[in-house]
């Protein structure tokens, strides 16, 4: 449905206990995202979730819906996200240390299949996407 409106669903988060659950959607578009874009998506998704809740779908329960742009320091969740920003700087936190390091900051050099290559201090680290706990773009402003 979000794609039908002309946006990409960048990321989805469900946080908090059921009664106060926040459903957070991050949307993107080639020309960027405005407040009006977020409002349009929020209206459509809210209507859909209302119908799902009325039909007893407990997966659709939420206390508040938030729709926003992923921002300049957007989270990188998939290999496709990393591939889109090859050549850009990123901060990566790993589940387990690689060569004694859990946190890496460097330039994304490649992203294929299930692997991301990050250049840190002149060295290339080849990381399985499943080993990445958290990653964000590190924009130069």
DSSP file (Angstrom, degrees, kcal/mol; ACC not computed):
  #  RESIDUE AA STRUCTURE BP1 BP2  ACC     N-H-->O    O-->H-N    N-H-->O    O-->H-N    TCO  KAPPA ALPHA  PHI   PSI    X-CA   Y-CA   Z-CA
    1    1 A X     >        0   0    0      0, 0.0     4,-0.9     0, 0.0    43,-0.0   0.000 360.0 360.0 360.0 -42.6    0.0    0.0    0.0
    2    2 A X  T >4> +     0   0    0      1,-0.2     5,-1.9     2,-0.2     3,-0.6   0.898 360.0  51.4 -63.9 -40.1    2.8    2.5    0.8
    3    3 A X  G >45S+     0   0    0      1,-0.2     3,-1.5     3,-0.2    -1,-0.2   0.860 102.9  59.7 -64.2 -35.1    4.5    1.6   -2.5
    4    4 A X  G 345S+     0   0    0      1,-0.3    -1,-0.2     2,-0.1    -2,-0.2   0.772 101.7  54.6 -63.3 -25.6    1.2    2.3   -4.2
    5    5 A X  G <<5S-     0   0    0     -4,-0.9    -1,-0.3    -3,-0.6    -2,-0.2   0.505 127.2-101.3 -85.3  -5.3    1.3    5.8   -2.9
    6    6 A X  T < 5S+     0   0    0     -3,-1.5     2,-0.3     1,-0.3    -3,-0.2   0.637  84.8 112.5  97.2  16.3    4.8    6.3   -4.4
    7    7 A X      < -     0   0    0     -5,-1.9     2,-0.5    22,-0.1    -1,-0.3  -0.820  60.6-128.7-120.6 159.7    6.9    5.8   -1.3
    8    8 A X  E     -A   28   0A   0     20,-3.3    20,-2.1    -2,-0.3     2,-1.0  -0.910  21.4-129.4-104.0 132.5    9.4    3.2   -0.1
    9    9 A X  E     +A   27   0A   0     -2,-0.5    18,-0.2    18,-0.2     3,-0.1  -0.737  30.5 179.1 -79.0 107.1    8.9    1.7    3.3
   10   10 A X  E     -     0   0A   0     16,-2.7     2,-0.3    -2,-1.0    -1,-0.2   0.905  59.7 -16.1 -78.9 -43.2   12.4    2.1    4.7
   11   11 A X  E     -A   26   0A   0     15,-1.4    15,-2.8    -3,-0.2     2,-0.4  -0.987  53.5-151.8-161.8 154.1   11.9    0.7    8.2
   12   12 A X  E     -A   25   0A   0     -2,-0.3     2,-0.4    13,-0.2    13,-0.2  -0.999  13.4-175.3-134.2 134.1    9.1   -0.3   10.6
   13   13 A X  E     -A   24   0A   0     11,-2.6    11,-3.1    -2,-0.4     2,-0.5  -0.991  12.8-166.7-130.6 140.6    9.3   -0.4   14.4
   14   14 A X  E     +A   23   0A   0     -2,-0.4     2,-0.4     9,-0.2     9,-0.2  -0.981  24.6 172.0-121.3 115.7    6.8   -1.5   17.0
   15   15 A X  E     +A   22   0A   0      7,-2.3     7,-3.2    -2,-0.5    -2,-0.0  -0.942  31.1  26.6-129.0 147.6    7.8   -0.3   20.5
   16   16 A X  S    S-     0   0    0     -2,-0.4     5,-0.2     5,-0.2     2,-0.0  -0.086  91.3 -46.5  96.2 166.1    6.2   -0.4   23.9
   17   17 A X    >>  -     0   0    0      3,-0.1     3,-1.3     1,-0.1     4,-0.6  -0.291  65.1 -98.1 -68.8 159.0    3.6   -2.5   25.6
   18   18 A X  G >4 S+     0   0    0      1,-0.3     3,-0.9     2,-0.2    -1,-0.1   0.829 120.8  50.4 -49.9 -45.9    0.4   -3.4   23.7
   19   19 A X  G 34 S+     0   0    0      1,-0.2    -1,-0.3    43,-0.1    43,-0.1   0.794 125.6  27.8 -67.7 -26.9   -1.8   -0.7   25.3
   20   20 A X  G <4 S+     0   0    0     -3,-1.3    -1,-0.2    43,-0.1    -2,-0.2   0.161  87.8 151.8-117.7  16.2    0.8    2.1   24.5
   21   21 A X    <<  -     0   0    0     -3,-0.9    42,-3.4    -4,-0.6    43,-2.0  -0.194  33.5-149.1 -58.1 134.8    2.5    0.5   21.5
   22   22 A X  E     -Ab  15  64A   0     -7,-3.2    -7,-2.3    41,-0.2     2,-0.7  -0.919   2.4-157.1-104.3 127.8    3.9    2.9   19.0
   23   23 A X  E     -Ab  14  65A   0     41,-2.9    43,-2.8    -2,-0.5     2,-0.5  -0.932  15.3-168.3-103.9 114.0    4.0    1.9   15.4
   24   24 A X  E     -Ab  13  66A   0    -11,-3.1   -11,-2.6    -2,-0.7     2,-0.5  -0.912   5.7-171.8-110.9 123.5    6.7    3.8   13.7
   25   25 A X  E     -Ab  12  67A   0     41,-3.1    43,-2.4    -2,-0.5     2,-0.5  -0.947   7.7-160.0-113.4 133.0    7.0    3.9    9.9
   26   26 A X  E     -Ab  11  68A   0    -15,-2.8   -16,-2.7    -2,-0.5   -15,-1.4  -0.963  16.8-173.0-110.6 122.6   10.0    5.4    8.1
   27   27 A X  E     -Ab   9  69A   0     41,-2.5    43,-0.7    -2,-0.5     2,-0.3  -0.813   5.7-172.7-116.1 155.2    9.2    6.2    4.4
   28   28 A X  E     -A    8   0A   0    -20,-2.1   -20,-3.3    -2,-0.3     2,-0.3  -0.952   5.9-174.9-141.7 161.4   11.4    7.5    1.6
   29   29 A X    >   -     0   0    0     -2,-0.3     3,-2.1   -22,-0.2   -22,-0.1  -0.974  40.5-108.5-152.3 153.1   11.1    8.7   -1.9
   30   30 A X  T 3  S+     0   0    0     -2,-0.3     3,-0.1     1,-0.3    -1,-0.1   0.841 121.8  43.5 -54.5 -35.9   13.6    9.6   -4.6
   31   31 A X  T 3  S-     0   0    0      1,-0.3    -1,-0.3    -3,-0.0     2,-0.1   0.363 122.2-105.6 -92.0   6.1   12.7   13.3   -4.3
   32   32 A X    <   -     0   0    0     -3,-2.1     2,-0.4     2,-0.0    -1,-0.3  -0.324  36.1 -79.0  95.3 178.1   12.7   13.2   -0.4
   33   33 A X        -     0   0    0     -2,-0.1     2,-0.2    -3,-0.1    36,-0.1  -0.972  36.8-165.2-126.5 132.5    9.8   13.2    2.0
   34   34 A X     >  -     0   0    0     -2,-0.4     4,-2.0     1,-0.1     5,-0.2  -0.594  39.0-103.8-106.7 171.8    7.8   16.2    3.3
   35   35 A X  H  > S+     0   0    0      1,-0.2     4,-2.4     2,-0.2     5,-0.2   0.877 123.8  55.6 -61.2 -37.8    5.5   16.6    6.2
   36   36 A X  H  > S+     0   0    0      2,-0.2     4,-2.3     1,-0.2    -1,-0.2   0.874 105.3  52.1 -63.7 -36.9    2.6   16.4    3.7
   37   37 A X  H  > S+     0   0    0      2,-0.2     4,-2.3     1,-0.2     5,-0.2   0.929 110.1  48.2 -63.2 -45.2    3.9   13.0    2.5
   38   38 A X  H  X S+     0   0    0     -4,-2.0     4,-2.7     1,-0.2    -2,-0.2   0.895 111.0  51.2 -62.6 -40.4    4.0   11.7    6.1
   39   39 A X  H  X S+     0   0    0     -4,-2.4     4,-2.4     2,-0.2    -1,-0.2   0.912 109.5  49.9 -63.6 -43.1    0.5   12.9    6.7
   40   40 A X  H  X S+     0   0    0     -4,-2.3     4,-2.0     2,-0.2    -2,-0.2   0.924 114.2  44.2 -63.1 -44.9   -0.8   11.2    3.5
   41   41 A X  H  X S+     0   0    0     -4,-2.3     4,-2.9     2,-0.2     5,-0.3   0.913 112.0  53.6 -66.5 -42.2    0.8    7.9    4.5
   42   42 A X  H  X S+     0   0    0     -4,-2.7     4,-2.6    -5,-0.2     5,-0.2   0.914 108.8  49.5 -58.4 -44.4   -0.3    8.2    8.1
   43   43 A X  H  X S+     0   0    0     -4,-2.4     4,-2.0     2,-0.2    -1,-0.2   0.927 114.6  43.7 -61.3 -46.3   -3.9    8.7    7.0
   44   44 A X  H  X S+     0   0    0     -4,-2.0     4,-2.1     2,-0.2    -2,-0.2   0.927 116.9  44.5 -67.4 -45.8   -3.9    5.7    4.7
   45   45 A X  H  X S+     0   0    0     -4,-2.9     4,-2.9     1,-0.2     5,-0.2   0.909 112.1  53.1 -67.0 -41.3   -2.1    3.4    7.1
   46   46 A X  H  X S+     0   0    0     -4,-2.6     4,-2.3    -5,-0.3    -1,-0.2   0.910 109.1  49.4 -59.6 -43.3   -4.3    4.5   10.0
   47   47 A X  H  X S+     0   0    0     -4,-2.0     4,-1.8    -5,-0.2    -1,-0.2   0.917 112.3  47.8 -62.1 -43.6   -7.5    3.7    8.0
   48   48 A X  H  X S+     0   0    0     -4,-2.1     4,-2.3     1,-0.2    -2,-0.2   0.920 112.1  48.9 -63.6 -44.2   -6.2    0.3    7.1
   49   49 A X  H  X S+     0   0    0     -4,-2.9     4,-2.8     1,-0.2    -1,-0.2   0.865 107.1  56.3 -65.7 -35.7   -5.2   -0.5   10.6
   50   50 A X  H  X S+     0   0    0     -4,-2.3     4,-2.2    -5,-0.2    -1,-0.2   0.916 108.9  46.9 -60.5 -42.8   -8.6    0.6   11.9
   51   51 A X  H  X S+     0   0    0     -4,-1.8     4,-1.4     2,-0.2    -2,-0.2   0.924 112.7  49.4 -63.8 -45.0  -10.3   -1.9    9.5
   52   52 A X  H  <>S+     0   0    0     -4,-2.3     5,-2.5     1,-0.2     3,-0.2   0.906 111.8  48.4 -61.9 -42.2   -7.9   -4.6   10.7
   53   53 A X  H ><5S+     0   0    0     -4,-2.8     3,-1.8     1,-0.2    -1,-0.2   0.901 107.8  54.8 -65.0 -40.4   -8.5   -3.9   14.3
   54   54 A X  H 3<5S+     0   0    0     -4,-2.2    -1,-0.2     1,-0.3    -2,-0.2   0.794 105.6  53.7 -63.1 -27.7  -12.3   -3.9   13.8
   55   55 A X  T 3<5S-     0   0    0     -4,-1.4    -1,-0.3    -3,-0.2    -2,-0.2   0.367 124.8-104.8 -88.3   4.7  -11.9   -7.4   12.3
   56   56 A X  T < 5 +     0   0    0     -3,-1.8     2,-1.0     1,-0.2    -3,-0.2   0.623  64.6 156.0  86.6  13.4  -10.1   -8.5   15.4
   57   57 A X    > < -     0   0    0     -5,-2.5     3,-1.5     1,-0.2    -1,-0.2  -0.640  23.3-169.5 -77.2 103.6   -6.6   -8.6   14.0
   58   58 A X  G >  S+     0   0    0     -2,-1.0     3,-1.5     1,-0.3    -1,-0.2   0.724  80.8  69.4 -68.7 -21.9   -4.5   -8.2   17.2
   59   59 A X  G 3  S+     0   0    0      1,-0.3    -1,-0.3    -7,-0.1    -6,-0.1   0.720  94.7  57.8 -66.8 -19.5   -1.3   -7.7   15.1
   60   60 A X  G <  S+     0   0    0     -3,-1.5    -1,-0.3    -8,-0.1     2,-0.2   0.436  79.3 119.8 -90.3  -0.2   -2.9   -4.3   14.1
   61   61 A X    <   +     0   0    0     -3,-1.5     2,-0.3    -4,-0.1   -11,-0.0  -0.458  31.9 147.0 -69.7 133.3   -3.2   -3.1   17.7
   62   62 A X        -     0   0    0     -2,-0.2   -40,-0.2     1,-0.1     3,-0.1  -0.973  44.1-145.9-158.9 155.4   -1.2    0.1   18.4
   63   63 A X  S    S+     0   0    0    -42,-3.4     2,-0.3     1,-0.3   -41,-0.2   0.790  86.5  10.8 -92.9 -34.2   -1.6    3.1   20.6
   64   64 A X  E     -b   22   0A   0    -43,-2.0   -41,-2.9     2,-0.0     2,-0.5  -0.998  62.6-146.2-148.9 142.2    0.0    5.7   18.3
   65   65 A X  E     -b   23   0A   0     -2,-0.3     2,-0.4   -43,-0.2   -41,-0.2  -0.933  16.2-173.9-109.9 130.4    1.1    5.8   14.7
   66   66 A X  E     -b   24   0A   0    -43,-2.8   -41,-3.1    -2,-0.5     2,-0.4  -0.989   2.6-174.1-124.1 134.0    4.2    7.8   13.7
   67   67 A X  E     +b   25   0A   0     -2,-0.4     2,-0.3   -43,-0.2   -41,-0.2  -0.995  20.8 143.5-127.4 128.8    5.3    8.3   10.1
   68   68 A X  E     -b   26   0A   0    -43,-2.4   -41,-2.5    -2,-0.4     2,-0.2  -0.947  50.3 -86.7-152.6 172.8    8.5   10.1    9.2
   69   69 A X  E     -b   27   0A   0     -2,-0.3   -41,-0.2   -43,-0.2     3,-0.1  -0.521  38.8-121.1 -75.8 151.7   11.5   10.3    6.9
   70   70 A X        -     0   0    0    -43,-0.7     5,-0.2    -2,-0.2    -1,-0.1   0.673  53.3-141.9 -70.3 -13.8   14.5    8.1    7.9
   71   71 A X    >   -     0   0    0      1,-0.2     3,-1.0     3,-0.1    -1,-0.1  -0.027  29.0 -63.3  82.3 174.3   16.6   11.3    8.1
   72   72 A X  T 3  S+     0   0    0      1,-0.3    -1,-0.2    -3,-0.1     2,-0.1   0.856 136.8  46.8 -67.0 -36.0   20.1   12.0    7.1
   73   73 A X  T 3  S+     0   0    0     65,-0.1    -1,-0.3    -3,-0.1    -2,-0.1  -0.229  90.7 172.3 -99.3  44.4   21.5    9.6    9.6
   74   74 A X    <   -     0   0    0     -3,-1.0    63,-2.2    62,-0.2     2,-0.1  -0.070  37.0-103.6 -56.6 147.9   19.1    6.9    8.6
   75   75 A X  B     -C  136   0B   0     61,-0.2     2,-0.6    -5,-0.2    61,-0.3  -0.470  25.7-142.7 -69.1 145.2   19.3    3.4    9.9
   76   76 A X        +     0   0    0     59,-2.5    59,-0.2    -2,-0.1     3,-0.1  -0.956  32.7 159.0-111.2 113.6   20.7    0.8    7.5
   77   77 A X        +     0   0    0     -2,-0.6     2,-0.3   -67,-0.2    -1,-0.1   0.700  54.4  36.1-109.9 -26.1   18.8   -2.5    7.9
   78   78 A X  S  > S-     0   0    0      1,-0.1     4,-1.9     0, 0.0     5,-0.2  -0.802  80.4-108.3-129.0 165.8   19.3   -4.5    4.7
   79   79 A X  H  > S+     0   0    0     -2,-0.3     4,-3.0     1,-0.2     5,-0.2   0.884 120.6  57.8 -59.6 -37.9   22.0   -5.2    2.2
   80   80 A X  H  > S+     0   0    0      2,-0.2     4,-2.0     1,-0.2    -1,-0.2   0.878 103.4  52.5 -61.7 -37.3   20.0   -3.1   -0.3
   81   81 A X  H  > S+     0   0    0      2,-0.2     4,-0.8     1,-0.2    -1,-0.2   0.943 112.2  44.6 -62.1 -47.0   20.2   -0.1    2.1
   82   82 A X  H >< S+     0   0    0     -4,-1.9     3,-1.1     1,-0.2    -2,-0.2   0.920 111.2  54.2 -62.7 -43.0   24.0   -0.4    2.3
   83   83 A X  H >< S+     0   0    0     -4,-3.0     3,-1.3     1,-0.3    -1,-0.2   0.867 102.1  57.9 -61.3 -36.7   24.2   -0.9   -1.5
   84   84 A X  H 3< S+     0   0    0     -4,-2.0    -1,-0.3     1,-0.3    -2,-0.2   0.768 111.9  42.2 -63.8 -25.1   22.3    2.4   -2.1
   85   85 A X  T X< S+     0   0    0     -3,-1.1     3,-2.3    -4,-0.8    23,-0.3  -0.022  74.5 152.5-117.5  30.7   24.9    4.3   -0.1
   86   86 A X  T <  S+     0   0    0     -3,-1.3    23,-0.2     1,-0.3     3,-0.1  -0.396  72.2  30.3 -57.3 133.6   28.2    2.8   -1.3
   87   87 A X  T 3  S+     0   0    0     21,-3.4    -1,-0.3     1,-0.4     2,-0.2   0.244 100.2 108.0  96.6 -12.0   30.8    5.4   -1.0
   88   88 A X  S <  S-     0   0    0     -3,-2.3    20,-2.9    20,-0.2    -1,-0.4  -0.598  73.8-106.0 -96.7 159.8   29.1    7.0    2.1
   89   89 A X  E     +D  107   0B   0     49,-0.3    49,-2.9    18,-0.2     2,-0.3  -0.601  40.1 179.1 -85.2 144.4   30.3    6.9    5.7
   90   90 A X  E     -DE 106 137B   0     16,-3.1    16,-2.2    47,-0.3     2,-0.5  -0.980  27.1-135.6-143.6 154.5   28.5    4.7    8.2
   91   91 A X  E     -DE 105 136B   0     45,-2.9    45,-2.3    -2,-0.3     2,-0.4  -0.958  28.0-171.1-108.7 128.8   28.6    3.7   11.8
   92   92 A X  E     -DE 104 135B   0     12,-3.4    12,-3.1    -2,-0.5     2,-0.5  -0.977  13.1-164.6-127.4 132.5   28.2    0.0   12.4
   93   93 A X  E     -DE 103 134B   0     41,-3.4    40,-2.1    -2,-0.4    41,-2.0  -0.968  16.6-151.8-113.8 131.5   27.7   -1.9   15.7
   94   94 A X  E     - E   0 132B   0      8,-3.1    38,-0.2    -2,-0.5     3,-0.1  -0.668  20.8-130.4-102.0 155.1   28.2   -5.7   15.6
   95   95 A X  E    S+     0   0B   0     36,-2.3     2,-0.3    -2,-0.2    -1,-0.1   0.892  98.8  19.3 -66.9 -39.7   26.6   -8.4   17.8
   96   96 A X  E    S-     0   0B   0     35,-0.4    -1,-0.2     5,-0.1     5,-0.1  -0.956  97.7 -93.2-131.2 149.3   30.1   -9.9   18.4
   97   97 A X  E     -     0   0B   0     -2,-0.3     2,-0.5    -3,-0.1     5,-0.2  -0.260  26.0-153.9 -63.9 146.3   33.5   -8.3   18.0
   98   98 A X  E >  S-D  101   0B   0      3,-2.6     3,-1.5     1,-0.1    -1,-0.0  -0.992  85.3 -13.7-117.8 120.1   35.5   -8.7   14.8
   99   99 A X  T 3  S-     0   0    0     -2,-0.5    -1,-0.1     1,-0.3     3,-0.1   0.890 133.6 -51.8  51.3  41.9   39.2   -8.4   15.5
  100  100 A X  T 3  S+     0   0    0      1,-0.2     2,-0.5    -3,-0.0    -1,-0.3   0.521 117.4 110.0  79.7   5.7   38.4   -7.0   18.9
  101  101 A X  E <   +D   98   0B   0     -3,-1.5    -3,-2.6     1,-0.1    -1,-0.2  -0.958  33.5 170.7-122.1 128.7   36.0   -4.3   17.6
  102  102 A X  E    S+     0   0B   0     -2,-0.5    -8,-3.1    -5,-0.2     2,-0.5   0.661  75.5  55.7 -99.4 -24.1   32.2   -4.2   18.0
  103  103 A X  E     +D   93   0B   0    -10,-0.2     2,-0.4     2,-0.0   -10,-0.2  -0.942  65.4 178.4-115.5 129.1   31.9   -0.6   16.7
  104  104 A X  E     -D   92   0B   0    -12,-3.1   -12,-3.4    -2,-0.5     2,-0.4  -0.975  11.8-170.1-128.3 141.1   33.2    0.4   13.3
  105  105 A X  E     +D   91   0B   0     -2,-0.4     2,-0.3   -14,-0.2    16,-0.2  -0.986  38.0 105.2-130.0 122.7   33.0    3.7   11.5
  106  106 A X  E     -D   90   0B   0    -16,-2.2   -16,-3.1    -2,-0.4     2,-0.4  -0.925  65.6 -57.1-170.7-167.3   34.1    3.8    7.9
  107  107 A X  E     -DF  89 119B   0     12,-2.1    12,-3.2    -2,-0.3     2,-0.5  -0.796  45.2-121.8 -99.8 132.5   33.1    4.0    4.3
  108  108 A X  E     + F   0 118B   0    -20,-2.9   -21,-3.4    -2,-0.4    10,-0.2  -0.613  34.8 173.1 -70.9 119.3   30.7    1.5    2.7
  109  109 A X  E     -     0   0B   0      8,-2.9     2,-0.3    -2,-0.5    -1,-0.2   0.746  59.6  -8.7-100.9 -30.4   32.7    0.0   -0.2
  110  110 A X  E     - F   0 117B   0      7,-1.3     7,-3.1     2,-0.0    -1,-0.4  -0.984  46.5-166.3-163.4 156.7   30.4   -2.8   -1.4
  111  111 A X  E     + F   0 116B   0     -2,-0.3     2,-0.3     5,-0.2     5,-0.2  -0.811  25.4 154.1-152.3 107.5   27.2   -4.6   -0.5
  112  112 A X  E >   - F   0 115B   0      3,-1.9     3,-3.2    -2,-0.3     2,-0.1  -0.974  59.9 -27.7-137.4 150.4   26.3   -7.9   -2.2
  113  113 A X  T 3  S-     0   0    0     -2,-0.3   -34,-0.2     1,-0.3   -33,-0.1  -0.246 127.6 -25.9  47.4-111.0   24.3  -10.9   -1.3
  114  114 A X  T 3  S+     0   0    0     -2,-0.1    15,-2.9   -35,-0.1    16,-0.4   0.063 119.3  91.8-117.9  23.3   24.4  -11.0    2.5
  115  115 A X  E <   -FG 112 128B   0     -3,-3.2    -3,-1.9    13,-0.3     2,-0.4  -0.943  50.6-163.8-127.4 141.9   27.8   -9.2    3.0
  116  116 A X  E     -FG 111 127B   0     11,-3.1    11,-3.4    -2,-0.4     2,-0.5  -0.981  11.3-149.4-120.9 133.3   28.8   -5.6    3.5
  117  117 A X  E     -FG 110 126B   0     -7,-3.1    -8,-2.9    -2,-0.4    -7,-1.3  -0.915  15.6-174.4-105.4 126.9   32.3   -4.3    3.0
  118  118 A X  E     -FG 108 125B   0      7,-2.6     7,-2.9    -2,-0.5     2,-0.7  -0.979  17.3-143.8-123.0 125.8   33.3   -1.4    5.2
  119  119 A X  E     +FG 107 124B   0    -12,-3.2   -12,-2.1    -2,-0.5     2,-0.5  -0.806  24.0 176.9 -92.0 118.6   36.6    0.4    4.9
  120  120 A X  E >   - G   0 123B   0      3,-3.2     3,-2.1    -2,-0.7   -14,-0.1  -0.981  68.3 -20.8-125.5 119.0   37.9    1.5    8.3
  121  121 A X  T 3  S-     0   0    0     -2,-0.5    -1,-0.1     1,-0.3     3,-0.1   0.870 129.0 -48.6  51.2  42.4   41.3    3.2    8.6
  122  122 A X  T 3  S+     0   0    0      1,-0.2     2,-0.4    -3,-0.0    -1,-0.3   0.428 119.1 107.4  81.8  -1.0   42.5    1.8    5.3
  123  123 A X  E <   -G  120   0B   0     -3,-2.1    -3,-3.2     2,-0.0     2,-0.6  -0.872  64.6-132.6-111.4 144.8   41.4   -1.8    6.0
  124  124 A X  E     -G  119   0B   0     -2,-0.4     2,-0.5    -5,-0.2    -5,-0.2  -0.845  15.9-163.6 -97.4 124.9   38.4   -3.6    4.5
  125  125 A X  E     -G  118   0B   0     -7,-2.9    -7,-2.6    -2,-0.6     2,-0.7  -0.941   7.7-152.4-105.5 124.1   36.1   -5.4    6.9
  126  126 A X  E     -G  117   0B   0     -2,-0.5     2,-0.4    -9,-0.2    -9,-0.2  -0.874  21.7-172.7 -97.6 113.8   33.8   -8.0    5.2
  127  127 A X  E     -G  116   0B   0    -11,-3.4   -11,-3.1    -2,-0.7     2,-0.3  -0.903  24.6-130.4-116.3 131.2   30.7   -8.2    7.5
  128  128 A X  E >   -G  115   0B   0     -2,-0.4     3,-2.1   -13,-0.2     4,-0.4  -0.613  23.5-130.0 -71.5 136.1   27.8  -10.6    7.2
  129  129 A X  G >  S+     0   0    0    -15,-2.9     3,-1.1    -2,-0.3    -1,-0.1   0.811 108.7  61.9 -59.4 -29.1   24.6   -8.6    7.4
  130  130 A X  G 3  S+     0   0    0    -16,-0.4    -1,-0.3     1,-0.2   -15,-0.1   0.660  98.1  57.5 -71.3 -15.2   23.4  -11.0   10.1
  131  131 A X  G <  S+     0   0    0     -3,-2.1   -36,-2.3   -37,-0.1     2,-0.7   0.536  84.7  97.8 -88.6  -8.0   26.3   -9.9   12.3
  132  132 A X  E <   + E   0  94B   0     -3,-1.1   -38,-0.3    -4,-0.4     3,-0.1  -0.731  45.6 178.3 -88.0 115.6   25.2   -6.2   12.2
  133  133 A X  E    S-     0   0B   0    -40,-2.1     2,-0.3    -2,-0.7   -39,-0.2   0.875  72.0  -6.2 -79.2 -40.7   23.3   -5.3   15.3
  134  134 A X  E     + E   0  93B   0    -41,-2.0   -41,-3.4     2,-0.0    -1,-0.3  -0.986  63.6 178.4-156.7 142.6   22.8   -1.7   14.3
  135  135 A X  E     + E   0  92B   0     -2,-0.3   -59,-2.5   -43,-0.2     2,-0.3  -0.991   1.3 177.4-150.2 144.5   24.0    0.6   11.5
  136  136 A X  E     -CE  75  91B   0    -45,-2.3   -45,-2.9    -2,-0.3   -61,-0.2  -0.990  35.9-103.8-142.2 148.7   23.4    4.2   10.5
  137  137 A X  E     - E   0  90B   0    -63,-2.2     2,-0.5    -2,-0.3   -47,-0.3  -0.437  26.0-148.8 -63.8 148.6   24.7    6.6    7.9
  138  138 A X        -     0   0    0    -49,-2.9   -49,-0.3   -32,-0.1   -65,-0.1  -0.722  21.9-161.5-121.2  77.6   27.2    9.0    9.2
  139  139 A X        -     0   0    0     -2,-0.5     2,-0.7   -67,-0.1   -66,-0.1  -0.273  16.1-130.5 -69.3 144.8   26.6   12.1    7.0
  140  140 A X              0   0    0      1,-0.1    -1,-0.1   -51,-0.0    -2,-0.0  -0.844 360.0 360.0 -91.3 120.0   29.1   14.8    6.7
  141  141 A X              0   0    0     -2,-0.7    -1,-0.1     0, 0.0    -2,-0.0   0.385 360.0 360.0-111.2 360.0   27.3   18.1    7.3
